[in-house]
């Protein structure tokens, strides 16, 4: 049974978060504590905010190193330099830094050396606590940075998003609203359309199924393209395959549950991934997943020794194709069993549980701050 965290002894904690994402919003809205205030606006808002006596300021960084993901190396260096200066200024003013590591590296693999240096600065010099989104991620971070930095790592996953995006819709109603075929198996590739998400591999795998695959499927690719190349790849795939629905645009929150509710399967043919927001949508709406057995996906999607979907070996050249075939040919009983696994797995990521762990993290940082200011001692870092 969950318990309500005890209030701070005095003062309050103000947390400035960076990054915009409906899963982050779900976490923040689940974080209910009388002495913790969540502010948006990130670093600049923190710089402009003067802390009151007894107040603890925390900057919580999300996707911090994605700022290097620009083709221009000068611009990437300028962004990192600006961020470092802002963080140094905030630390001098008494702010504390918490950093959530979402990815190992930026998805486009641009300026990797610069990103690694920035990651080291964040981990060693600025962050007092480092949040890993999975046990696997936490283990990797401790191994990479060693004991002194590893002691800062806390595992706090993303949470499901039903409280923000709303409950599931009836699948047939959702399909009617979207104009999808009610009689076909709907495969959904959802989220930002980027190269690492494996569009070309998916196109090849679906082509290999043959023209007379039964049951028939309808592929929906929904999300904003990361660049012109990703958009061109999606359009080539749509021209090559039959019955592909493209919605290459930003998807508003009310539309998210409509698309996911309409799907029979979420397809994640990623070439590389550590953590996945789309996997959390699968848990939120209990939609089985077709995905490679890499990163934290087996951990997130599993319960009771089973997996809520069909996972494949990415080293197998026909792994994705056969995983899709197995999904399409699965019986209603098999699919219901996968949905039940997702139901069980989702309990670990309930917003209330994740919110409590965030409260405990912020209190840990705040308590250490007050101990240091009062001369009593400090929380080890």
VENQUIFEN-V935374 format. One record per backbone hydrogen bond with DSSP energy under -0.5 kcal/mol. NH is the residue of the N-H (numbers start at 0). CO is the residue of the C=O. If there is no record, write none. Layout:
BEGIN
nh:NH co:CO
nh:NH co:CO
END
This chain:
BEGIN
nh:11 co:53
nh:12 co:34
nh:13 co:55
nh:14 co:12
nh:14 co:36
nh:15 co:13
nh:15 co:57
nh:16 co:14
nh:16 co:38
nh:17 co:59
nh:24 co:20
nh:25 co:21
nh:26 co:22
nh:27 co:23
nh:28 co:24
nh:29 co:25
nh:30 co:26
nh:30 co:27
nh:31 co:29
nh:32 co:30
nh:35 co:32
nh:36 co:12
nh:38 co:14
nh:38 co:36
nh:41 co:16
nh:43 co:40
nh:44 co:40
nh:45 co:41
nh:46 co:42
nh:47 co:43
nh:48 co:44
nh:49 co:47
nh:50 co:48
nh:54 co:51
nh:55 co:11
nh:57 co:13
nh:58 co:95
nh:59 co:15
nh:59 co:57
nh:60 co:58
nh:60 co:97
nh:62 co:99
nh:65 co:62
nh:66 co:63
nh:67 co:64
nh:68 co:65
nh:69 co:67
nh:72 co:70
nh:75 co:71
nh:76 co:72
nh:77 co:73
nh:78 co:74
nh:79 co:75
nh:80 co:76
nh:81 co:77
nh:82 co:78
nh:83 co:79
nh:84 co:80
nh:85 co:81
nh:86 co:82
nh:87 co:83
nh:88 co:84
nh:89 co:85
nh:90 co:86
nh:91 co:87
nh:92 co:88
nh:93 co:90
nh:94 co:89
nh:95 co:56
nh:96 co:125
nh:97 co:58
nh:98 co:128
nh:99 co:60
nh:100 co:98
nh:100 co:130
nh:101 co:99
nh:108 co:105
nh:114 co:110
nh:115 co:111
nh:116 co:112
nh:117 co:113
nh:118 co:114
nh:119 co:115
nh:120 co:116
nh:121 co:117
nh:122 co:118
nh:123 co:119
nh:124 co:120
nh:125 co:120
nh:125 co:121
nh:126 co:121
nh:127 co:96
nh:128 co:96
nh:129 co:151
nh:130 co:98
nh:131 co:129
nh:131 co:153
nh:132 co:100
nh:137 co:133
nh:138 co:134
nh:139 co:135
nh:140 co:136
nh:141 co:137
nh:142 co:138
nh:143 co:139
nh:144 co:140
nh:145 co:141
nh:148 co:144
nh:149 co:145
nh:150 co:146
nh:151 co:148
nh:152 co:149
nh:153 co:129
nh:155 co:131
nh:155 co:153
nh:159 co:348
nh:163 co:160
nh:164 co:160
nh:165 co:161
nh:173 co:169
nh:174 co:170
nh:175 co:171
nh:176 co:172
nh:177 co:173
nh:178 co:174
nh:179 co:174
nh:183 co:180
nh:184 co:215
nh:185 co:183
nh:186 co:184
nh:186 co:217
nh:187 co:264
nh:188 co:186
nh:188 co:219
nh:189 co:187
nh:190 co:221
nh:192 co:223
nh:193 co:191
nh:196 co:193
nh:197 co:194
nh:201 co:197
nh:202 co:198
nh:203 co:199
nh:204 co:200
nh:205 co:201
nh:206 co:202
nh:207 co:203
nh:208 co:205
nh:209 co:206
nh:212 co:209
nh:217 co:184
nh:218 co:242
nh:219 co:186
nh:220 co:244
nh:221 co:188
nh:221 co:219
nh:222 co:246
nh:225 co:192
nh:230 co:226
nh:231 co:227
nh:232 co:228
nh:233 co:229
nh:234 co:230
nh:235 co:231
nh:236 co:232
nh:237 co:233
nh:238 co:234
nh:239 co:235
nh:240 co:236
nh:244 co:218
nh:245 co:243
nh:246 co:220
nh:246 co:244
nh:248 co:246
nh:251 co:249
nh:254 co:251
nh:255 co:251
nh:255 co:252
nh:256 co:252
nh:257 co:253
nh:258 co:254
nh:259 co:255
nh:260 co:256
nh:261 co:257
nh:262 co:258
nh:262 co:259
nh:263 co:185
nh:264 co:185
nh:265 co:287
nh:266 co:187
nh:266 co:264
nh:267 co:265
nh:267 co:289
nh:269 co:267
nh:270 co:195
nh:271 co:195
nh:273 co:274
nh:274 co:101
nh:279 co:275
nh:280 co:276
nh:281 co:277
nh:282 co:278
nh:283 co:279
nh:284 co:280
nh:285 co:281
nh:286 co:281
nh:287 co:285
nh:288 co:307
nh:289 co:265
nh:290 co:288
nh:290 co:309
nh:291 co:267
nh:292 co:311
nh:293 co:291
nh:295 co:273
nh:296 co:293
nh:299 co:295
nh:300 co:296
nh:301 co:297
nh:302 co:305
nh:305 co:302
nh:307 co:300
nh:308 co:306
nh:309 co:288
nh:310 co:308
nh:311 co:290
nh:313 co:311
nh:315 co:312
nh:316 co:314
nh:318 co:315
nh:321 co:317
nh:322 co:318
nh:323 co:319
nh:324 co:320
nh:325 co:321
nh:326 co:322
nh:327 co:323
nh:328 co:324
nh:329 co:325
nh:329 co:326
nh:334 co:330
nh:335 co:331
nh:336 co:332
nh:337 co:333
nh:338 co:334
nh:339 co:335
nh:340 co:336
nh:341 co:337
nh:342 co:338
nh:343 co:339
nh:344 co:340
nh:345 co:341
nh:346 co:342
nh:346 co:343
nh:347 co:344
nh:348 co:345
nh:349 co:346
nh:352 co:349
nh:353 co:349
nh:354 co:350
nh:355 co:351
nh:356 co:352
nh:357 co:353
nh:358 co:354
nh:359 co:355
nh:360 co:356
nh:361 co:357
nh:362 co:358
nh:363 co:359
nh:364 co:360
nh:365 co:361
nh:366 co:362
nh:367 co:363
nh:368 co:364
nh:369 co:365
nh:370 co:366
nh:371 co:367
nh:372 co:368
nh:373 co:369
nh:374 co:370
nh:374 co:371
nh:375 co:370
nh:376 co:370
END
